[in-house]
Structures are given as C-alpha cells and as structure tokens.
Amino acid sequence: MAGDVAVESPAAAAMAAATEVGDSIEQSHMLERKWTFWFDNQSRPKQGAEWGSSLRKVYTFDSVEEFWCFYDQILKPSKLPANADFHLFKARVEPKWEDPECANGGKWTVTSSRKTNLDTMWLETLMALIGEQFEESDVICGVVASLRQRQDKLALWTKTATNEAVQMSIGRKWKEIIDVTDKISFSFHEDLRREKLAKSSRYSV
C-alpha cells in the first residue's frame, strides 16, 4: 500500500498506488476527459540538470472510481517533502511552460500557511476539475500543489492568459470552490519566464 512507503519516496508510493488501482478497479462512472497526476521533487536536483528533468508521470485515469481509489492511497500534499510539486493536468498536457497548451497561458495562485488548508483546497480543486465545475473548463490546463519551506501554494494553470474576462471568471469561481476570501492574483507564464519574479501579476480577484 502507498501509505506504508516512506515519505522520502513519495514518487515510489504513488507508483505503487497506481499499480494497485490498475489491478483492482472496475470502471463505471466515466469522466468527460482523461487526467494525469505528475510528481516533481526538486529538493535534490542533479548538478547541471535542466528544470523539469525530475518531473514524473504517475497515473492517468478517466473514471470517478479510479480517481478515488488512487487518491485514497497516495500521500496528500502536506505530507510531501519541501520543494516537491504534485500536479493534476489534463491528459497529454505536460505541466511545463513549454507545453503548447500552456505556453500562452498563466496561473492563478493561492498561498497556504496551514497544511490542513492546503490538503482541503487541493481536494476541492481536484473534484472541481474532474467534475467540470468551471464554465471555462476547456481553458484550464491543471493544478499544481507546491511545498516550500516558508509557504505552500496552489496554482491553477490556464491556457489563454490574455483573455481577461475568462481569467477573471475562472478566478472568482476558484475562490468560491476553495472558500478563500483573500485576494488572489493571476500571472502570465511569459512574464515569469522573462522577469523570473514570482510576484509578477496581471489580474486579481
């Protein structure tokens, strides 16, 4: 079981869970599209390694049963090591700025100083994505949970950064879903690539 695997090896735990899910699940409630979990541990980067070289595809699913069976067996974001990222993206979309679906997009970001809040917001976002709760679901690429020493965060990635009306609608809906009242901001991937400033933002709600 994934829960028996040491925290130092979350990727191995997720892989073990994926194998067990694939061997046991009976699909009955199909989703509108396929989704893929990814894991990236940047805490021990190899010397000279390019960004994203540690990114690993963990599991692709397309049914409600597969999702819950896998989710119940993997480590929650708050239990991951510092500098790790856990992603859920549409199948065939890699969680990288360079991916064609993401290249012209951006992200809404919310921070969390409490681990329980992070796990709750993560699950609520996952259910909203696979349940197609966003009117602009075709514009959304996926979500990333990032564990950091000072402050953890969730980022909702979209593919049409310049469409302000659509982005504002997504931002408002996401705040409602994760029950956040503080202001959240949207950043263009292009701005972050060029300026390398995590605080660069264009819109806020």
SVG drawing of the C-alpha trace seen along z (x, -y; Angstrom):
<svg xmlns="http://www.w3.org/2000/svg" viewBox="-21 -43 48 50">
<polyline fill="none" stroke="black" stroke-width="0.4" points="0.0,0.0 1.2,-3.5 0.6,-4.6 3.3,-2.2 6.0,-3.8 8.4,-6.2 7.8,-9.9 11.3,-10.2 9.9,-8.3 6.6,-9.8 7.0,-9.0 7.5,-5.3 4.4,-5.4 2.4,-6.9 3.6,-4.4 2.7,-1.6 -0.8,-3.0 -1.2,-3.4 -0.3,0.3 -2.8,1.4 -5.6,-0.8 -5.0,0.6 -5.2,4.1 -8.4,3.7 -10.7,1.0 -14.0,1.6 -14.9,-1.5 -18.5,-2.5 -18.7,-6.4 -16.6,-7.8 -15.4,-11.4 -15.7,-13.7 -11.9,-13.6 -8.7,-11.9 -6.5,-13.4 -2.9,-12.7 -1.1,-13.0 2.5,-14.2 5.2,-14.4 8.3,-16.6 10.8,-16.6 13.3,-19.5 14.8,-19.1 17.8,-17.2 18.4,-18.4 21.3,-16.7 24.1,-19.0 23.6,-20.6 20.1,-19.1 17.5,-21.1 14.3,-22.3 11.7,-19.7 14.1,-16.8 12.8,-15.3 9.1,-15.5 7.5,-12.1 4.1,-11.0 2.4,-9.0 -1.1,-7.9 -3.7,-8.6 -7.4,-8.0 -10.8,-8.6 -13.3,-7.4 -14.6,-8.5 -13.7,-5.1 -10.1,-5.3 -9.7,-8.8 -10.9,-7.9 -9.1,-4.6 -5.8,-6.3 -6.4,-9.4 -7.1,-7.4 -3.8,-5.6 -1.3,-8.4 0.3,-11.0 -1.5,-14.2 0.4,-17.4 1.1,-18.4 3.0,-15.2 5.3,-15.7 8.9,-16.9 9.8,-20.5 10.4,-21.7 8.1,-19.0 5.3,-19.6 2.2,-17.5 0.2,-18.1 -3.1,-17.1 -3.3,-18.1 -5.4,-17.1 -4.0,-14.0 -1.4,-14.8 -0.7,-18.2 2.6,-18.4 2.9,-20.7 5.6,-22.8 5.6,-26.4 6.9,-24.9 3.9,-22.7 1.9,-24.1 -1.3,-24.1 0.4,-26.1 2.9,-28.3 0.5,-31.3 -1.2,-30.8 -0.8,-31.7 -1.8,-30.8 -4.0,-31.8 -2.1,-31.3 -3.3,-31.0 -0.9,-30.5 -1.4,-28.5 0.4,-28.6 -1.7,-25.7 -1.2,-22.2 -4.8,-21.2 -6.0,-24.1 -3.6,-23.0 -5.0,-19.5 -8.6,-20.7 -8.1,-23.2 -6.2,-20.6 -9.0,-18.0 -11.8,-20.6 -9.9,-21.8 -9.3,-18.2 -13.1,-17.4 -14.0,-20.7 -11.7,-19.9 -12.7,-16.3 -16.3,-17.2 -16.2,-20.0 -17.5,-22.6 -15.8,-25.5 -17.8,-27.0 -14.5,-27.6 -13.2,-24.1 -11.7,-23.9 -9.4,-26.8 -8.0,-25.1 -4.8,-23.0 -4.5,-21.7 -3.5,-22.5 -0.2,-22.3 0.4,-21.9 3.9,-23.3 5.5,-22.5 8.0,-25.2 9.9,-25.9 8.2,-29.3 4.8,-29.0 3.0,-26.4 0.8,-27.2 -1.7,-26.0 -1.6,-27.3 -4.4,-26.8 -3.0,-26.9 -4.9,-28.1 -4.0,-28.5 -5.4,-31.9 -3.7,-34.4 -4.7,-37.4 -8.4,-36.8 -9.1,-38.8 -12.8,-38.2 -12.3,-34.4 -9.5,-34.6 -11.5,-36.7 -14.4,-34.3 -12.1,-31.4 -10.5,-33.2 -13.8,-34.1 -15.1,-30.5 -12.0,-29.0 -12.1,-31.3 -15.7,-30.1 -14.7,-26.4 -11.8,-26.6 -13.6,-29.0 -10.9,-31.8 -11.8,-35.4 -8.3,-36.9 -7.3,-38.4 -5.6,-36.0 -3.6,-37.0 -3.1,-35.8 0.4,-35.8 1.4,-35.3 3.8,-32.4 5.6,-34.7 6.2,-37.4 7.5,-34.8 9.9,-33.4 11.2,-36.8 11.3,-38.5 11.7,-35.5 9.7,-37.3 7.2,-35.1 5.2,-38.2 4.5,-39.4 0.8,-39.6 -1.7,-41.0 -5.2,-40.3 -6.6,-39.8 -9.9,-38.9"/>
</svg>
